[in-house]
Amino acid sequence: MNIHHPFRIDERGRTATTSTEDHIRHMIEQVLFTAPGERVNRPNFGTGVMQLLFAPNSPELAAATEFTIQGALQQWLGEVIKVEAVNVESQESTLHITVQYIVRRNQQRAVAQFSREV
C-alpha cells in the first residue's frame, strides 16, 4: 500500500492510496521539485531545478542540469529505479523534464514527464 502524494483523504474517509507506478512517479516528482535545504531533516534532498527558469538557456546548462538530476535520482531513489535518461527543456516560463527509468523490482521500463510553470 502506497500513500498518495500529495496527501489527501479518499471518498471512504481514509488515507488515499495509489498504485506502485504512481507512487514511484510521485517520488521522482518530489526529488525534482524540492529545493535543497527545503526539508529540515534532509538538507541535501532535492535538485533545485526550479532555478533553471531564471538562468540563461544554453546547451551546457541543460547538460549540467540533466547530470544533476540523474545524480539526485540515483542518490535518493537508486534502490527503487535505475535512471536511463533525463531530458530537460526550458521554454519561456515553463520547465519540461522527461525521465526514462527502469523499476528495479520488476525490471519494467517507464517514462515520466513533468512540467512546471513559474
Order of alpha helices (4+ residues) and beta strands (2+ residues): beta-beta-alpha-alpha-beta-beta-beta
